[in-house]
């Protein structure tokens, strides 16, 4: 009897887990390999926003003028380690080229189909687990310290509105009613309605992993070392064993570039590290996800306390965390929420895989049949993971995806010789 080799997914973060579920639902045998517990690295530490309208890329018109204040201003949400500058300069130039008005509109159009179904797909994956409550309806509150009456005229909000987002500009009194824990220094907010928030991103991933097991997904804990082409497909070499398969999905986030480089594939994937500080005994509670537009952080009340997530730090993947981020973020959180209890804290750092166009790679590598990409989701991994999983499942079962996948193609950064 001929045994069907399982589709092997490398990486058990949100993308890997959602892909495993989508494949298993289609009757495909699946093997999932990661060095740690499923969903407990980058996916664990995000801000918990599940937003169909997080469709605005990081590079925007005029952002180059803001870089000095982002790096050296009072809030300093952006930093680059000295040793990372040689890689940062070419990546940054490509990033800036993606910041034209037309390019931003095109990228937003490509982000929309990945983010739009996120709430519905998470609820489908959680259905029957008894943990459906982990995804809660909410708004996304973009809070400003200025009255900012022209906020909705910005390109980012205009794009959202043109695509159907329900946006509302409110003043200080209404903002205080909606989120009483927020400082009265905030004078206005844009409410992005039709959102959801995760009460515990890490717990959601654990629940999805358990569901995947009930569907027959084999989850292995091993340290992935390299990939090798073999006559009948691929061999995954790990610390404890090697595994053969016909099809491999690379969903290892920031670590993905290290696996494809020896195969002759160079991708401009930057390691953009993000941080969070969690306050288990916060003493205040938010009803929605709240973004401090000035400090560039997002706060959300979760099962384990109030989480404040932010900072964009470009550094080597194995560089040590920057302890100064903790004190800065604690001060920013206290300024935003004056009654916040900061005595007890938990500090975390994770690695975002970021391409200069804010779009992931999804699909088969042209020169490497059977090897599929599912990485590079930047700040949007939690939102984009379920639809990415659906697209990969369709591709691997010879079903035509219902959207145009060309913006996510794996060779889009390859220059013709």
Rosetta blueprint (number, residue, H / E / L):
1 X L
2 X L
3 X L
4 X L
5 X L
6 X L
7 X E
8 X E
9 X E
10 X E
11 X L
12 X L
13 X L
14 X H
15 X H
16 X H
17 X H
18 X H
19 X H
20 X H
21 X H
22 X H
23 X H
24 X H
25 X H
26 X L
27 X L
28 X L
29 X L
30 X E
31 X E
32 X E
33 X E
34 X E
35 X L
36 X L
37 X L
38 X L
39 X L
40 X L
41 X L
42 X H
43 X H
44 X H
45 X H
46 X L
47 X L
48 X L
49 X E
50 X E
51 X L
52 X L
53 X L
54 X L
55 X L
56 X L
57 X L
58 X L
59 X L
60 X L
61 X L
62 X L
63 X H
64 X H
65 X H
66 X H
67 X H
68 X H
69 X H
70 X H
71 X H
72 X H
73 X L
74 X L
75 X L
76 X L
77 X L
78 X E
79 X E
80 X E
81 X L
82 X H
83 X H
84 X H
85 X H
86 X H
87 X H
88 X H
89 X H
90 X H
91 X H
92 X H
93 X H
94 X H
95 X H
96 X H
97 X H
98 X L
99 X L
100 X L
101 X H
102 X H
103 X H
104 X H
105 X H
106 X H
107 X H
108 X H
109 X H
110 X H
111 X H
112 X H
113 X H
114 X H
115 X H
116 X L
117 X L
118 X H
119 X H
120 X H
121 X H
122 X H
123 X H
124 X H
125 X H
126 X H
127 X L
128 X L
129 X L
130 X L
131 X L
132 X H
133 X H
134 X H
135 X E
136 X E
137 X E
138 X E
139 X E
140 X E
141 X E
142 X E
143 X E
144 X E
145 X L
146 X L
147 X L
148 X L
149 X L
150 X L
151 X H
152 X H
153 X H
154 X L
155 X H
156 X H
157 X H
158 X H
159 X H
160 X H
161 X H
162 X H
163 X L
164 X L
165 X L
166 X L
167 X E
168 X E
169 X E
170 X E
171 X E
172 X H
173 X H
174 X H
175 X H
176 X H
177 X H
178 X H
179 X L
180 X L
181 X L
182 X L
183 X L
184 X L
185 X L
186 X L
187 X L
188 X E
189 X E
190 X E
191 X E
192 X E
193 X E
194 X E
195 X E
196 X E
197 X E
198 X E
199 X L
200 X L
201 X H
202 X H
203 X H
204 X H
205 X H
206 X H
207 X H
208 X H
209 X H
210 X H
211 X H
212 X H
213 X H
214 X H
215 X L
216 X L
217 X L
218 X E
219 X E
220 X E
221 X E
222 X L
223 X L
224 X E
225 X E
226 X E
227 X E
228 X E
229 X E
230 X E
231 X L
232 X L
233 X E
234 X E
235 X E
236 X E
237 X E
238 X E
239 X L
240 X L
241 X L
242 X E
243 X E
244 X E
245 X E
246 X L
247 X L
248 X E
249 X E
250 X E
251 X L
252 X L
253 X H
254 X H
255 X H
256 X H
257 X H
258 X H
259 X H
260 X H
261 X H
262 X L
263 X L
264 X L
265 X L
266 X L
267 X L
268 X L
269 X L
270 X E
271 X E
272 X E
273 X E
274 X E
275 X E
276 X E
277 X E
278 X E
279 X E
280 X L
281 X L
282 X L
283 X L
284 X L
285 X L
286 X L
287 X L
288 X L
289 X E
290 X E
291 X E
292 X E
293 X L
294 X L
295 X L
296 X L
297 X E
298 X E
299 X E
300 X E
301 X E
302 X E
303 X L
304 X L
305 X E
306 X E
307 X E
308 X E
309 X E
310 X E
311 X E
312 X E
313 X E
314 X E
315 X L
316 X L
317 X L
318 X L
319 X L
320 X L
321 X L
322 X L
323 X L
324 X H
325 X H
326 X H
327 X H
328 X H
329 X H
330 X H
331 X H
332 X H
333 X H
334 X H
335 X H
336 X H
337 X L
338 X L
339 X L
340 X L
341 X L
342 X L
343 X L
344 X L
345 X L
346 X E
347 X E
348 X E
349 X E
350 X E
351 X E
352 X E
353 X E
354 X E
355 X L
356 X L
357 X L
358 X L
359 X L
360 X L
361 X E
362 X E
363 X E
364 X E
365 X L
366 X L
367 X L
368 X L
369 X L
370 X L
371 X E
372 X E
373 X E
374 X E
375 X E
376 X L
377 X E
378 X H
379 X H
380 X H
381 X H
382 X H
383 X H
384 X H
385 X H
386 X H
387 X H
388 X H
389 X H
390 X H
391 X H
392 X H
393 X H
394 X H
395 X H
396 X H
397 X L
398 X L
399 X L
400 X L
401 X L
402 X L
403 X L
404 X L
405 X L
406 X H
407 X H
408 X H
409 X L
410 X L
411 X L
412 X L
413 X L
414 X L
415 X L
416 X L
417 X L
